[in-house]
């Protein structure tokens, strides 16, 4: 395996058709896929114009090698947008109570210095439900090209959140964290919230 492969998350539209089921089955047996979830995606008002062809339900997979995932996506093209989040900068990972039930994805509107990233990591670490926080980049795939190019693809932040509480409550808690980051002068904007409905692998 090349050193250049990155781990991260892929979000593939789940449309309950043959194509979705085929990709789900192949990922269920793939060694490249660590975990797979069925999720509902809630896109923010800020990000919706960039991804008009998004879906409501996605398969979310945590993968170890992005090259293999990209090959799969190219084999199963879709008119609804698929997302790959490659994580190349992990802030922290720790044990927290509860199982992961939410993934919150953000983008930073301005360039990120090392100091900014340290500040961001520090603020996020105060949210005791965040199990893992990472930064990286995003690639999107769709047979319907978007009208606008998303300009912040290289400034993505992903938080894995574990909690026994409702998705609404977790989302509110993440929003408070986001505001605290913004108060530090770092413009962190919601991209999408992924509510985990079921673990499939």
Secondary structure by P-SEA (a helix, b strand, c coil): ccccbbbbbbbccccccaaaaaaaaaaaacccccbbbbbbbbbccccccccccccccccccccccaaaaaaaaaacccccbbbbbbbccccccccccccccbbbbbbbcccccaaaaaaaaaaaaaccccccccccccccccccccccccccccbbbbbbbbccccaaaaaaaaaaaaaaaaaacccccccbbbbbccccc
